[in-house]
């Protein structure tokens, strides 16, 4: 089964299509999780979850932070560890074949093809150059078509797949902005719609930086840093920090928490509250684009994920040559250092023991103080995860989350 799954995934352009379809599935699931695991605001006359007093703690519950911890550990990092420890067993799951097929289908319908169009014109606007320009002295690209993909898009820009996806993206953005400015989202009900709109686009932009930035840091690992030390000084700062010791693994762990947290914040900024109806849409369109959150999901996927990934794949040096990415790198490492997610390392140790394999590391063995500090953070992470599960599950069974019927 693993063999046939690999054959399917690596055939032709299927891997690229799978990654796009996978992004659609993940983003949709993230927003569903955010809605399910974010607790409702509690009035002074209502019973609170587990009797926790009203105040800062209940406000913290309503931000979805507990759901962020649960999703990051149990729905993301844990399965990455299992897949890396037992790749053949993981790929031998018959569900993987169905998932690959689903992802290929979602890419095939072209609903997110506008990401290629957006990336095509964003690249010359911000001055991104393919890495071979900086590393191998190749001729610089201009606004003219340079790659086969660019030429295909320029030639076939009027073909329905790109046109309808671009129109759909524009329509989705209009719907999301209408929901925000009509004060029908969680955040816009509490603050001015302009601030809610700015927050929405800030978090979408930050998501784009994180999605493209991780691929850049991974892809630049084998590249000699002296080649771009002078031309891309901020990129050098990023890679030096991320590639030191086991920092790459730490960055991925911390960055994953930030990604899930950003999804939660985007959901607060752009997701419509129950019963929202936009005046210029009919009942069926309101149900599809507003009630289900499809407009917000498409906007996030295309603008906040796929577009940045398309450009980052070929322009790694330029993409992370910014202090915003450098700040994100340090913040990701700080999140990991706090120990909030250290329970994933316990899972890693368990599966490494089951597999009979040592854990690869680029650092010397921990001394006694480091070992004690490590296990303190693991214990702290387990406590936070357990508490988050208790609160969230209790709220779910008491119908106190922001998920509604339908």
N, C-alpha and C positions, 0 to 999 in steps of 0.2 A: 504493500500500500504506500509506504514511504517513497518507493521508487516511482510509482505512477504519479504521486503528488508532485514530486520534483520534476518529472518529465513534463507535466502540465504547466507548472509554474515557470519553468525556464525555457519553454518553447517560444521561439520568435520574440515578440514584444510583450509576451504575457506577464513577465515579472513587473514591468513598468505599469501595465494595466492592473495587475493585482494590487500594487502599492496604492494606486489611486482609488480603486474600489475599497481597499482596506481602510483608507482614510475616511471614506464616506461612512462606512460601518462604525468606525471608532467614534467619530464626531457625533453621529446620531445617538450612539449608546451613551456617550458622555453627557449629553444634554438630558437624556432620559434619567440617568443616574442623578444628575444635579437636581432635577425636579422631584424625584422620589425621595432623596435624602436630605433635602433642605426643609427644616421645620417651619411650621407656620408661626407668625407672630402671636403671642399669647396675650389676651386682654387680662386686665386686673381681676375680672370676675371668673375667669376660666381656670380649670385645673392645669397645672404645669406638668411637664413630663417628669415622672418619678418624684414629683413634689419639689423640684429644684426651685428656689426662690426667683421671683422676677428680678430683672436687672441685667447686669453685664453678662452673666452666664447665659441667660435666655437669648439675649441679643447675639451672643457668639453662636449659639445653636442655629439661629435663623440665617446666619451667613453661609451655612453649608460646609463649614470647616470640618466638622466631624465626618461628613460624607466624603470629603476630599481625602482624609486620611484613610478611610476604609477602601475607597476606590483605588487609590494609589498603591496600597499594599496588597489587597486581596484580588483586585481585578487587573492589575498591571504588572507590578514588579515581581510578584510571586510566580506568575506564569512565565515570565522571561527567564527566571532562574531555573524553573523546571525544564523549559525548552532548551536552555543552554547545557543543562546537565544530562538530559536524555533526549537529544535531537531526533534520533531515529524512532524512539517510542512515541514521541510527540507527533511526528509526521505520520506515524502509522495509524493514527486515529482516523477512522472513516469520515468523521465530521470535517476534517481538514479539506478533504476533496470537495465537499459541498460548500465550504467557506470559500475556497479558491474559485469555484465556479460562480458563486454569488458575486464575489469581488470583480471577476472578469465581466460578468453581466452588467454590473453597475457602471463600470467604466465604458462598456460597449454602448450603452444608451446615450452617452455623451452629455449627461446632465452637468458635468463639471468641466467640459472641454474649454469653457471660457478661461480657465486657468492658464492654458497655453497661450491664448490671445493676450491676456493681461500681462503674462510674463514676457511675451514677445516685445511689447511696447514699453514695459517698465524697465527692461534691461538697458536700453540706450538712454532712457530718461535719467537714471541714477548713475550711469557710467560704468556698469559692471562689464568686466572683460573676462573671457575664459581664462582658466588658469595657465594654459599653455602660452598665453601672451606674456605672462610674468615669469614663468618657469623656464620656457624654452625659446623665448624671443620671437614667437610667431607674430604675424602682422595683426595690428589691432583691428577689432571689429568696429564697423560703423553702424548707422541705422539701417543700412541695406541688409537684405537677407544674408546670413552667414552659414547657418547650419541647414541640413536637409529639412529639419522640422520647421525652421523659420521660413524656408522657401515654400514648403507645403502649405503653411498657414497663409502666407501672402497670396499664393495662387488660389487657394480654396476658401478664402475668408468669407465668401458669400454662401458657401455650402451650408446646408441647414444645420448640421451638427454644431458648428461654431456659432452660427447666428442665433439659434434658439437658446443655446446655453448662455450666450452673452445677454440676450434679452431677459432670460430667466433670472440671471444674476442681478441685472438692473432693477427688475421688478421686485425681487426679494429685498434689495436694499431699500427701495421705496416703502415697502410694507413694514420693514423693521423701523425705519425712521418715523413712519406714521404712528406706529404703536407707541414709540417713545414720546413723541411730541403730543400725543393725545393723553399722556400720563396713564398709560395702561400697562406699564411694567412695574416690577417690584421697586426698582430704584427711582424711576421717574415719578412715582407717587409720593416720594419722600423729599426729593430735591428738584431743582429746576431742570426741565427737559434738556436744555443746552448742556448742562453738566453731565446728565445721564448719557447724552449722545456722544460727548467728548470721551467719557469713560468707556463707552462701548468700543469706539474706534481705537482708543489707547490700548485696550486689552487685546483687540484683534491684531493690532500692530505688534504688540509684545509677543503674542502667540506666533506670529510669522517669524519674528527674530529667533525664537526658541526652536521652532520646527526646522528652519533652515540652518541655524547655527550648530545644532547637534551634528547634522550630516557633515558640515564643514570641519568640525573638530575631529570627527572620526576619520574623514577622508584625508586630512592633512597629516595624520600621524606618521606615515612613512616618508614624508617630504622633508628634505634637508632645510632646516630653518634659516640657514645662512643665505639661501637663495632669495628669500623675501624679507630679510631683516631690515633693509633700508627702504624698500618700496612700500612695505606694509607694516609699519611699526606697531600699530594697535593689534593687528592680527598676530604678530609675534608675541605680544603680551598675553593674548588669549591662549595661544597654543603652548607657550612655556608653562603657564599655570595649569592648563587642563591636562597636559601630557606628562606632568611631573609625577613620578611614582604611580600610585593607583588613583590619581585624581580623576581620570577619565570615568572610571566606574562610579566614583563619588558624584561627579557632575551629572551623570545620567540619572542616578537615584534622586538627587535634589531637584534636577530639572523636571523629572516626571511629576513630582509633587506640585511644582509651580505650574505646569501645563494643566493638570487637573483643577488646580485652584483658579487659574485664569478661565477655564471653561465655566466654572461655577460663577465667576464674576460676570462673564459675558451673558450667562443665563439670567442673572439678576438685572442686568442692564437692558437686555433686548427681548426677553421672553415675556409674552403677554400673560396677564393674570386671567383667572377663570372668568368666562363669560364675555371676553373682549370681542367687539364687532367693529371693524373698520368700515366707515360709511361708504367708501367707493368700491367695496367688494361685496359680492353676493354671499349668501349663506354658505354655499359649497366652497367658494374660494377662501372665505374666512376660516372655515374648518381646516382646509388644506394648508394654507400658508401661515395662518395666525394661531389657530388652536393647537395644531400639531407641532408648531415651531419650525416648519419646513423653510420658511423664508430666512430665519436666523441661522439655521443649520447650513443652508447653501452659501450664505454670505460668509460664514466662518470658514467653511471648507475651502472655498475658492480664494478668498482674499487673505485669510489668516493662515492657510496651510499650503495648499498645492502651488500657488503662485511663488511663494518663497522657496519651496522645495525645488521647483523647476529651475529657478535662477541659481540657487545655491549649489545645485549639482554640478554646474559648469563654471561657476564664478566663486569658488570657495574663498579665495584670498580677499577679494573685494567685499564679499558679503559680511564677513566678521571683522572687517577693519573699521570698527566703530566702538566708541566707549559704551554705548548702550549694551552691546553684546558682552563687552568686558564686565560691566556691572552685573549682567545676568549670570555670567560664569561664576563670579565671586558669590553672588546670592545663592546660586544652586549649591555651591560647595558649603556655604554657611548652613543652609537648610539641612544638608546631610550631616554636618558636624553636630547639630543640635541633638541628634539621636532620635528625632521624631519617627524616622522610618527604619531604625536599626533592626527591627524585627525581621526584615527581609534577609538580613545576614544570618539570622538563626536558621531560616528556611534554607539558605544557601549551604550552611554547614551541615544540616541534616541530609540534604540531597547529595552533597559531596561525599559524606560518609556512606550513604546507601550505594552510591556509584563506585565507591572505592577509589576515588580520584582526589588528588590534592587540589586545593584552590590556587589557581595561578595568581601570582602577585609580583609586583615590581619593587617591593619594599622589604626591608629586613624583618625578621620575626619580631612581634611585639614584646617589649619588656614588661615587667610585672605591673608598673603603674598604668601603662597603656592598655594592658589586658583588663585590669580592673575597671578602667574608664570605659572600655568597650562594652563590657557586660553590664555596667550600670545603665548605659544608654539602651542596650537591648531590653533590659527589664523595664525601663521607662517607656520605650516604644510599645511593648506588650501591654502595659497598663493603659496607655492612651488608646490603643487599638481596641482593647476590651471595653473600655468606657464608651468609646464612640459607637461600638456595636450595640451595647445595651441601650443607650439613649436613642439611637436611630431605629432599632427594631421595635422598641417600645412605642415610639412616635408613629411608626408605620401601622402597628396593630391598633393604635388608638386614633388613627386617621388624622394625625396632626402634622402631616407633611404637606408640601405644596403640589402634590400630585392630585388631580381631580378626575372624576369619572369621565371616561371617554378620552 
